[in-house]
């Protein structure tokens, strides 16, 4: 019986080292070598300084910038650790709002946001994504914001429309997902355009 227990313990230790340590480290190494940018977080640099990630949205609120989707993420209330407060694009707390399509609170919030933003607002500008971290908007949402951004920056709308088209990403492999615009990259290109 002792022989069987010893064999079981040896197999357990061997498989733990092999599958719990060696294999994960090998996969991290392969991923880092094959996809170094993605493995490092898909970070975006501007003037040698990291300004964000292409995978996590940022909370742009000024009229001179394109805005992303709403974020329902939250963080701990600094005044009371037992409560939470809204913390847009909090990557440490990725989540949706848990409000379903029949939620009165959600319906009222969407109505208020739609009325505040104006007629014809695309749906992704008044709804949150499932993760609360979505860095993209639809091309229609970016195009809908062109007039506001052009007015705030005193730029021609046609120039901004071209910028939106240049930053529109197609479907993955030509068939997966929807066309989209990364808001951070679009706003960085907008700032670069304004400096010229």
C-alpha positions in Angstrom: 0.0 0.0 0.0 2.9 2.4 0.8 4.2 1.7 -2.7 0.9 2.9 -4.2 0.8 6.1 -2.1 4.4 6.9 -3.0 3.7 6.4 -6.7 0.6 8.6 -6.4 2.5 11.4 -4.6 5.4 11.2 -7.2 2.9 11.5 -10.1 1.0 14.3 -8.4 4.3 16.3 -7.9 5.5 15.6 -11.4 2.2 16.6 -13.1 2.0 19.7 -10.8 5.5 20.8 -11.9 4.9 19.9 -15.5 1.3 21.3 -16.0 1.2 23.9 -13.2 4.6 25.5 -13.8 6.5 24.4 -16.9 3.6 24.5 -19.4 2.2 27.9 -18.3 5.7 29.4 -18.3 6.4 28.0 -21.8 3.0 29.4 -23.1 3.9 32.8 -21.7 7.2 32.7 -23.4 5.8 31.6 -26.7 3.0 34.3 -26.5 5.6 37.0 -25.6 7.8 36.0 -28.5 5.0 35.6 -31.1 2.9 38.6 -30.0 5.1 41.0 -28.0 2.8 44.0 -28.2 -0.3 42.1 -27.1 1.5 40.2 -24.4 2.6 43.6 -22.9 -0.9 44.9 -22.8 -1.2 46.5 -26.3 0.1 49.8 -24.9 -0.1 53.0 -26.8 2.8 55.5 -26.5 2.8 59.2 -27.3 6.0 61.2 -27.2 7.7 58.3 -25.4 5.1 58.1 -22.7 2.4 55.4 -22.3 -1.0 57.0 -22.6 -3.2 53.9 -22.5 -4.0 50.6 -24.1 -5.8 49.9 -27.3 -7.8 47.3 -25.4 -9.2 49.5 -22.6 -11.3 52.6 -23.1 -10.8 55.9 -21.5 -13.2 58.5 -20.2 -13.2 61.4 -22.7 -15.7 64.0 -21.7 -14.5 67.3 -23.4 -16.4 68.4 -26.5 -13.1 68.6 -28.4 -12.6 64.8 -28.2 -14.6 61.9 -29.5 -16.4 60.0 -26.7 -16.4 56.3 -26.2 -19.1 54.0 -25.0 -20.4 54.5 -21.5 -18.7 52.5 -18.8 -20.6 50.9 -15.9 -17.4 49.9 -13.9 -17.1 51.0 -10.3 -14.5 51.3 -7.6 -14.4 51.5 -3.8 -15.7 54.7 -2.2 -12.8 56.4 -0.6 -15.1 57.7 2.1 -16.7 54.4 2.9 -15.0 51.1 2.0 -18.3 49.2 2.2 -19.7 51.2 -0.8 -18.8 51.6 -4.4 -18.8 54.7 -6.6 -18.8 55.0 -10.4 -15.2 54.6 -11.8 -15.4 54.6 -15.6 -13.1 52.2 -17.4 -11.8 50.7 -14.1 -9.8 47.7 -15.5 -9.6 46.2 -12.0 -13.3 45.9 -11.8 -14.5 45.0 -15.3 -18.3 44.5 -15.3 -21.5 45.6 -16.8 -24.3 47.2 -14.9 -26.4 44.1 -14.4 -29.4 46.1 -15.5 -31.6 44.0 -17.9 -33.6 45.3 -20.9 -36.8 45.6 -18.8 -35.0 47.6 -16.0 -36.8 50.9 -15.3 -33.5 52.4 -14.1 -31.8 51.4 -17.4 -34.7 52.6 -19.6 -34.8 56.0 -17.8 -31.0 56.5 -18.0 -30.9 55.7 -21.7 -33.8 58.0 -22.3 -32.1 60.9 -20.4 -28.8 60.3 -22.2 -30.5 60.2 -25.6 -32.4 63.4 -24.9 -29.2 65.1 -23.6 -27.2 64.0 -26.6 -29.8 64.8 -29.2 -31.7 63.4 -32.1 -30.4 60.4 -34.0 -27.8 59.4 -31.4 -26.4 55.9 -32.2 -27.3 53.3 -29.6 -23.7 52.5 -28.6 -23.3 56.1 -27.2 -26.1 55.6 -24.7 -25.5 51.9 -23.7 -22.6 50.2 -21.9 -20.7 47.2 -23.1 -20.7 44.0 -21.1 -17.2 44.6 -19.8 -17.5 48.3 -19.2 -14.1 48.7 -20.8 -14.9 48.8 -24.6 -12.3 51.0 -26.3 -14.3 51.1 -29.6 -17.4 52.8 -31.0 -19.2 52.1 -34.2 -18.2 54.2 -37.3 -21.7 55.7 -37.1 -21.1 56.8 -33.5 -17.8 58.4 -34.5 -19.4 60.1 -37.5 -22.3 61.3 -35.4 -19.8 63.2 -33.1 -17.9 64.9 -36.0 -20.0 68.1 -35.9 -19.5 68.6 -32.1 -15.7 68.0 -32.3 -15.3 70.2 -35.4 -17.2 73.0 -33.7 -15.1 72.7 -30.5 -11.8 72.6 -32.4 -12.9 75.1 -35.2 -11.9 72.5 -37.8 -13.7 71.5 -41.1 -16.1 68.6 -40.7 -14.8 67.0 -43.9 -11.3 66.7 -42.4 -12.6 65.0 -39.3 -14.8 62.6 -41.4 -11.7 61.6 -43.3 -9.9 61.0 -40.0 -12.8 58.7 -38.8 -12.7 56.7 -42.0 -8.9 56.3 -41.7 -9.3 54.9 -38.2 -12.2 52.6 -38.9 -11.1 49.0 -38.5 -12.9 46.3 -40.4 -14.2 42.9 -39.3 -11.6 40.5 -38.0 -10.7 38.1 -40.9 -13.3 39.9 -43.0 -16.2 38.2 -41.2 -16.0 38.4 -37.4 -17.4 41.2 -35.4 -18.4 44.7 -36.6 -16.5 47.6 -38.1 -15.2 49.8 -35.2 -13.2 52.8 -34.3 -10.7 52.9 -31.4 -11.5 56.1 -29.6 -8.1 56.6 -28.0 -6.2 56.2 -31.3 -8.7 58.5 -33.0 -8.3 61.2 -30.4 -4.5 60.9 -30.5 -4.6 61.3 -34.3 -6.9 64.2 -33.8 -4.4 65.9 -31.5 -1.6 65.3 -34.0 -3.7 66.7 -36.8 -4.5 69.9 -34.7 -0.7 70.4 -34.1 0.0 70.6 -37.8 
